């Protein structure tokens, strides 16, 4: 139940026991939980690291369990701080990426420099991707905001992925949660998975990115119109920044075919992201665009959240969400 806070089942079991029986030693705890003494000792170390066990003042040399009200609330606050920090890092990365795209937007089509080249139009991008599919050696990673719209583009991507995968290239792709019910995206995800690749989703993505062997990156010339073409980046610093952004996003993403997980308060990542966006002052329409969901979906999700909070207005929902640690 408390896995999201860093407590596995054994650690949680040890913590629960020590809350009521502070006098229990390692062996009695192991016997009660049906686990090994080594697992109990590891759990005790973990609880100390999480500040859920502290030195006893009354009995020096022994440990006491910190109450859930104090200890678990502190862990939750830390997670919320980490979440805000990660969101800020993603936002800063997004700004950095936008600056990079602007820097290379003046490159002429086909002109190569030590830093990159500019590909104008869909055909130029498709042709370059076919070349990359044949030459990529180890990895292909992509962030794809929005659903896939082109049957021809999907077929081309599937061919390229199969070509690369057959040579042992590891392929990882991240979509937004909003495309989980999109038929064409599902078709691509199944084909990629069948070829040995992996697909995950997150609530929001900054823009479309393709990374090849962690050495080359493709980003759109115009993030609002991917048909305009792409910029191919070779610069070590620029590509390293994009690789770091991808890995950060991948680590927090959920496997495409799995149910979207809920956190310790029962929220999906999309629900929490929507609450945060609205709390920052975004309109329903703007929040929907950020999450790539319709205005109708935004209002349906908010209606459900208000019902769960027992709130009769958006203002009251904001207050109650704050009180419950949802924000």
Secondary structure, DSSP 8 states (H G I E B T S, - for coil): --GGGT--HHHHHHHHHHHH-TT--HHHHHHHHT--HHHHHHHHHHHHHTTSEEE-SSSTTSEEE--HHHHHHHHHHHHHHHHHHHHHHHHHHHHHHHHHHHHHTT--BT---SSEEEEESHHHHHHHHHHHHHH--SEEEEEE-S----HHHHHHHHHHHHHHHHTT-EEEEEEEGGGTT-HHHHHHHHHHHHTT-EEEEES--SS-EEEETTTEEEEESSTT-GGGEEEEE--HHHHHHHHHHHHHHHHT-EETTS---B-TTS-BHHHHHHHHHHHTT--HHHHHHHHT--HHHHHHHHHHHHHHHT-SSHHHHHHHHHHTT--
